[in-house]
Amino acid sequence: MADSSFDIVSKIDRQEIANAVNSAAREVGTRYDFKNVGAVLEQSGDDAILIKANTPERALAVLDVLQTWMVKRKVSLKHLDVPDEPKLSGKEYRLDIPLKEGISQEIAKKIGKIIRDEGPKSVRSQIQGDELRVQSKSRDDLQAIQNLLRGKDDLDVALQFTNYR
């Protein structure tokens, strides 16, 4: 019998991100506590989100609204690379938030080590660019690996399991 396998990837659903940004921007535009504070939320290109406000507290409040809408749209907050604090740019505070996609080599090695150490012994993993392929003869072992990785909160990347065969 042939081996079963699946791929571990970290992909962004750009349409859901755009929907979350547009909904959050609409809420920021209509909420009373954001009137006359210069609060702006927009998507700059495909791989970044820009937040502007006249105080750092307001910029962080807009970030909170964005994160709420991303959770409602079922987009992982691990895709956001949020800076520690807003930067002063002229008269306004800005938060440039790049989006993270793909699995870096060091995180892929960390995931491979978790699979080797804590998973069933019949499971093999292999790094392929910015994704991991996991193989085993038993589909039950592959599902155990998926459950194991879903339980790991210390990974700084949102994981999806695709190409299950």
Secondary structure, DSSP 8 states (H G I E B T S, - for coil): ---EEEEEE----HHHHHHHHHHHHHHHHH-GGGTTTT-EEEE-SSSEEEEEESSHHHHHHHHHHHHHHHHHTT--GGGB---SS-EEETTEEEEEEEB--S--HHHHHHHHHHHHHHS-TT-EEEEETTEEEEEES-HHHHHHHHHHHHT----SS--EEE---
